[in-house]
Each structure stands twice: as structure tokens, then as C-alpha cells.
């Protein structure tokens, strides 16, 4: 779940298998999507071009695809995913 118009870009952690984050950018012209892609790339230490919002553009709930990155790497770099109703890979809220 993405909270927009925050005071800074930050990951808040996992909740029920969904990664929570806040970004400064609002939904105008997809700026929030770019901010989500940039934040995830920075945190994961990968190129921004490998991260893209594929579902939920302009919405608070997004589905993100990361090229050449598997779930075990995600769990290693962002531990605590656990299990729950939103436990599908790439679900970002």
C-alpha cells in the first residue's frame, strides 16, 4: 500500500504479506509510480530500470515487477514478509 504526499520516501515494512511504503509524490502524471519504482530500486540496490509498476498506476495499491529478481532475494533484502492474504509476489501497497 502506498501512502502519497508524505514528508519523505520510506518503506514502512510488511503487513499481511503486503509491503507498505510512503512517497512524497502525488498521483499526478504517474509521479507516485516513479517514486515507488525508484524507492524499491534504491532499497534493493538494483537499477531503476529493473523495477516497474505493472498494475495500479495512479492507485495506492500497486503490483510491481522486478526483472531478474526472485522471491528468495526479496526475502533476504526485505525480511519479514511472512504470510497472509496479500502474500503474492510483488504486491506493494
C-alpha positions as CSV (number, residue, x, y, z in Angstrom):
1,X,0.0,0.0,0.0
2,X,1.4,3.4,-1.0
3,X,0.7,6.4,1.1
4,X,1.2,9.5,-1.0
5,X,2.1,13.1,-0.2
6,X,4.3,12.0,2.7
7,X,7.1,14.1,4.1
8,X,9.7,11.7,2.8
9,X,10.0,8.4,0.8
10,X,10.2,5.4,3.1
11,X,9.5,1.7,3.4
12,X,7.3,1.0,6.4
13,X,7.6,-2.8,6.3
14,X,5.5,-5.8,5.7
15,X,1.9,-6.1,6.8
16,X,0.0,-9.3,6.0
17,X,2.4,-10.1,3.1
18,X,2.0,-6.6,1.6
19,X,4.9,-4.1,1.6
20,X,3.8,-0.7,2.9
21,X,5.6,2.5,1.9
22,X,5.2,6.2,1.7
23,X,6.3,8.5,-1.1
24,X,6.3,12.3,-1.4
25,X,4.9,12.4,-4.9
26,X,1.3,12.6,-5.6
27,X,-0.6,10.6,-8.3
28,X,-0.4,13.3,-11.0
29,X,1.2,12.2,-14.2
30,X,2.3,8.9,-12.6
31,X,4.8,10.6,-10.3
32,X,3.9,8.3,-7.4
33,X,4.6,5.2,-9.6
34,X,8.1,6.6,-10.5
35,X,8.7,7.3,-6.8
36,X,7.7,3.7,-5.9
37,X,10.0,2.3,-8.6
38,X,12.9,4.5,-7.5
39,X,12.5,3.7,-3.8
40,X,12.4,0.0,-4.3
41,X,15.4,0.0,-6.7
42,X,17.4,2.1,-4.1
43,X,16.5,-0.1,-1.2
44,X,17.2,-3.3,-3.1
45,X,20.4,-2.0,-4.6
46,X,19.4,-2.6,-8.2
47,X,19.0,-0.5,-11.4
48,X,15.7,1.5,-11.5
49,X,15.1,0.2,-15.0
50,X,14.5,-3.3,-13.5
51,X,11.6,-2.2,-11.4
52,X,8.2,-1.2,-12.8
53,X,4.6,-0.8,-11.6
54,X,2.6,-3.1,-13.8
55,X,-0.8,-2.8,-12.2
56,X,-2.3,0.0,-10.1
57,X,-0.8,3.0,-11.8
58,X,-2.3,6.1,-10.1
59,X,-3.7,3.9,-7.3
60,X,-2.5,3.4,-3.7
61,X,-2.4,-0.4,-4.3
62,X,0.2,-1.5,-6.8
63,X,1.6,-4.6,-8.3
64,X,5.4,-4.3,-9.0
65,X,7.5,-6.4,-11.3
66,X,11.3,-6.7,-10.8
67,X,13.4,-8.1,-13.6
68,X,15.9,-10.9,-12.7
69,X,15.0,-10.9,-9.0
70,X,13.5,-13.9,-7.3
71,X,11.5,-14.2,-4.1
72,X,14.4,-15.5,-2.1
73,X,16.4,-12.4,-2.9
74,X,13.4,-10.3,-1.9
75,X,13.1,-12.0,1.4
76,X,16.8,-11.7,2.0
77,X,16.9,-8.0,1.3
78,X,13.5,-7.1,2.8
79,X,12.9,-9.7,5.6
80,X,9.7,-10.2,7.4
81,X,7.3,-10.8,4.5
82,X,5.6,-13.7,6.3
83,X,2.4,-15.0,5.0
84,X,-1.1,-13.6,4.8
85,X,-3.8,-12.7,2.3
86,X,-1.6,-10.3,0.3
87,X,1.3,-12.8,0.1
88,X,1.5,-12.7,-3.7
89,X,4.9,-11.8,-5.0
90,X,5.3,-8.2,-5.9
91,X,2.2,-6.9,-4.1
92,X,3.0,-3.4,-2.9
93,X,0.5,-1.3,-1.1
